[in-house]
Protein backbone atom coordinates (compact mmCIF):
# COMPACT_ATOMS: atom_id res chain seq x y z
CA UNK A 1 0.00 0.00 0.00
CA UNK A 2 1.25 3.46 -0.89
CA UNK A 3 2.19 5.36 2.30
CA UNK A 4 0.26 8.47 1.24
CA UNK A 5 -2.89 6.46 0.64
CA UNK A 6 -2.36 4.58 3.90
CA UNK A 7 -2.16 7.90 5.73
CA UNK A 8 -5.33 9.12 4.04
CA UNK A 9 -7.17 5.93 4.99
CA UNK A 10 -5.91 6.21 8.58
CA UNK A 11 -7.17 9.79 8.95
CA UNK A 12 -9.84 10.53 11.51
CA UNK A 13 -12.24 11.54 8.73
CA UNK A 14 -11.81 8.21 6.95
CA UNK A 15 -12.24 6.32 10.20
CA UNK A 16 -15.40 8.27 10.98
CA UNK A 17 -16.87 7.58 7.54
CA UNK A 18 -16.05 3.88 7.87
CA UNK A 19 -17.77 3.55 11.24
CA UNK A 20 -20.52 6.18 11.44
CA UNK A 21 -23.93 4.80 10.65
CA UNK A 22 -25.08 7.79 8.57
CA UNK A 23 -21.79 9.60 7.94
CA UNK A 24 -20.89 8.02 4.63
CA UNK A 25 -24.51 8.07 3.45
CA UNK A 26 -24.74 11.82 4.11
CA UNK A 27 -21.47 12.50 2.29
CA UNK A 28 -22.61 10.32 -0.62
CA UNK A 29 -25.97 12.14 -0.83
CA UNK A 30 -24.18 15.50 -0.76
CA UNK A 31 -21.88 14.25 -3.53
CA UNK A 32 -24.93 13.43 -5.65
CA UNK A 33 -26.39 16.88 -4.93
CA UNK A 34 -23.12 18.45 -6.06
CA UNK A 35 -23.16 16.45 -9.28
CA UNK A 36 -26.79 17.44 -9.93
CA UNK A 37 -26.00 21.13 -9.41
CA UNK A 38 -22.90 20.87 -11.59
CA UNK A 39 -24.49 19.08 -14.52
CA UNK A 40 -27.77 20.96 -14.14
CA UNK A 41 -25.87 24.22 -14.44
CA UNK A 42 -23.17 23.33 -16.93
CA UNK A 43 -25.36 21.70 -19.58
CA UNK A 44 -27.56 24.79 -20.18
CA UNK A 45 -24.47 27.03 -20.07
CA UNK A 46 -22.88 24.92 -22.77
CA UNK A 47 -26.05 24.65 -24.83
CA UNK A 48 -26.41 28.43 -24.89
CA UNK A 49 -23.13 28.59 -26.83
CA UNK A 50 -24.87 26.65 -29.61
CA UNK A 51 -27.92 28.92 -29.55
CA UNK A 52 -30.19 26.16 -28.24
CA UNK A 53 -31.65 28.33 -25.50
CA UNK A 54 -32.05 31.50 -27.53
CA UNK A 55 -35.09 33.47 -26.53
CA UNK A 56 -35.92 31.50 -23.38
CA UNK A 57 -34.00 33.70 -20.98
CA UNK A 58 -31.72 36.64 -21.38
CA UNK A 59 -28.24 35.23 -21.82
CA UNK A 60 -26.71 37.32 -19.04
CA UNK A 61 -29.47 36.25 -16.63
CA UNK A 62 -28.94 32.60 -17.50
CA UNK A 63 -25.20 32.93 -16.99
CA UNK A 64 -25.55 34.83 -13.69
CA UNK A 65 -27.91 32.15 -12.40
CA UNK A 66 -26.25 28.96 -13.61
CA UNK A 67 -22.52 29.71 -13.41
CA UNK A 68 -22.48 29.95 -9.57
CA UNK A 69 -24.77 26.91 -9.39
CA UNK A 70 -22.37 24.84 -11.51
CA UNK A 71 -19.33 26.15 -9.64
CA UNK A 72 -20.85 25.35 -6.25
CA UNK A 73 -21.86 21.90 -7.52
CA UNK A 74 -18.30 21.25 -8.65
CA UNK A 75 -17.00 22.39 -5.27
CA UNK A 76 -19.42 20.09 -3.42
CA UNK A 77 -18.64 17.16 -5.68
CA UNK A 78 -14.88 17.57 -5.27
CA UNK A 79 -14.98 17.97 -1.49
CA UNK A 80 -17.36 15.08 -0.91
CA UNK A 81 -15.60 12.96 -3.53
CA UNK A 82 -12.32 13.45 -1.68
CA UNK A 83 -14.06 12.47 1.54
CA UNK A 84 -15.39 9.25 0.00
CA UNK A 85 -11.98 8.57 -1.55
CA UNK A 86 -10.43 8.64 1.92
CA UNK A 87 -12.35 5.51 2.93
CA UNK A 88 -10.43 3.31 0.44
CA UNK A 89 -7.81 5.56 -1.13
CA UNK A 90 -5.49 2.78 -2.20
CA UNK A 91 -8.31 0.74 -3.70
CA UNK A 92 -9.91 3.62 -5.58
CA UNK A 93 -6.57 4.94 -6.86
CA UNK A 94 -5.85 1.54 -8.43
CA UNK A 95 -9.13 1.44 -10.36
CA UNK A 96 -8.77 2.37 -14.03
CA UNK A 97 -12.34 3.70 -14.12
CA UNK A 98 -11.52 6.03 -11.21
CA UNK A 99 -8.41 7.30 -12.99
CA UNK A 100 -10.46 7.95 -16.12
CA UNK A 101 -13.08 9.76 -14.02
CA UNK A 102 -10.42 12.09 -12.58
CA UNK A 103 -9.06 12.81 -16.05
CA UNK A 104 -12.55 13.57 -17.35
CA UNK A 105 -13.20 15.91 -14.41
CA UNK A 106 -9.94 17.77 -15.10
CA UNK A 107 -10.68 18.06 -18.83
CA UNK A 108 -14.34 18.99 -18.22
CA UNK A 109 -13.37 21.68 -15.72
CA UNK A 110 -10.79 23.17 -18.08
CA UNK A 111 -13.22 23.07 -21.00
CA UNK A 112 -15.99 24.69 -18.97
CA UNK A 113 -13.69 27.45 -17.74
CA UNK A 114 -12.30 28.25 -21.17
CA UNK A 115 -15.59 27.74 -22.98
CA UNK A 116 -17.55 30.08 -20.74
CA UNK A 117 -16.36 33.18 -22.54
CA UNK A 118 -19.06 35.53 -23.68
CA UNK A 119 -18.57 35.47 -27.45
CA UNK A 120 -20.03 32.34 -29.08
CA UNK A 121 -17.15 31.70 -31.49
CA UNK A 122 -15.91 28.37 -32.70
CA UNK A 123 -13.45 27.90 -29.83
CA UNK A 124 -15.97 28.25 -26.96
CA UNK A 125 -18.26 25.89 -28.85
CA UNK A 126 -15.45 23.36 -29.05
CA UNK A 127 -14.91 23.69 -25.28
CA UNK A 128 -18.64 23.35 -24.71
CA UNK A 129 -18.70 20.16 -26.76
CA UNK A 130 -15.81 18.74 -24.75
CA UNK A 131 -17.58 19.74 -21.54
CA UNK A 132 -20.85 18.16 -22.67
CA UNK A 133 -18.99 14.90 -23.30
CA UNK A 134 -16.77 14.90 -20.21
CA UNK A 135 -19.33 15.54 -17.46
CA UNK A 136 -21.78 12.76 -18.34
CA UNK A 137 -18.84 10.42 -18.99
CA UNK A 138 -17.37 11.28 -15.56
CA UNK A 139 -20.78 10.61 -14.04
CA UNK A 140 -20.93 7.18 -15.69
CA UNK A 141 -17.37 6.36 -14.58
CA UNK A 142 -18.25 7.38 -11.02
CA UNK A 143 -21.23 5.08 -11.04
CA UNK A 144 -19.16 2.23 -12.47
CA UNK A 145 -16.79 2.41 -9.49
CA UNK A 146 -19.39 0.59 -7.40
CA UNK A 147 -19.45 -2.28 -9.90
CA UNK A 148 -15.76 -2.74 -10.73
CA UNK A 149 -14.24 -2.06 -7.30
ZITA-V845195 format. One record per helix or strand. SS is the DSSP state (A for helix, B for strand). FROM is the first residue (numbers start at 0). TO is the last residue. If there is no record, write none. Layout:
{{SS FROM TO} {SS FROM TO}}
This chain:
{{A 2 9} {A 11 18} {A 22 47} {A 58 86} {A 88 93} {A 95 114} {A 121 147}}
